[in-house]
Amino acid sequence: MTLTFLCFVLFFTPQDQHSLLVKYQGLVVKQLISQTKKTEQGDGDTTDNLEEEEGADTIQKELQEITTSIKDLVLRPRKSSVTEE
């Protein structure tokens, strides 16, 4: 379903906006995978867990930065389509 949506979006959005949406989707997937691994492994204090937490923090920061751009994209007024009349 997500792939279908992205293909649809590809045809109706400029390349820069499409790239932003694809990057955001990738970060969301990485965050979900990271959270799943953390839940499965527990809360141990091993070096691997610390590295994963740092990676999760980086992903979270990137998501927060991109979220502003996504909101701007969604809330920006668009030109009305000729077919909407």
C-alpha positions, 0 to 999 in steps of 0.5 A: 500500500505504501509503495502504491501511494509513493508511486501515485505521489511521484506522478503528481508532485515535483521531484524535490517534494517527492524526495523529501517524502521518501526520505521521511518515510525511510526515517520513519521505517528506521525508527520503527525498526530501532524501536522494535529491536530495543523492545526485543533486546531489553534495556541492557547497558551494552556497547551495542545498545548505546550505539543503537540509542545514539542512532535512534537519537540521530534518526529522531533529530532528523525526523524533527527537522524534516517534519517542519518541511513536511508541514510546510509542504502540506499546508502550503496553498496549492494552485487549483486544478483545471479539472476541479471546476 
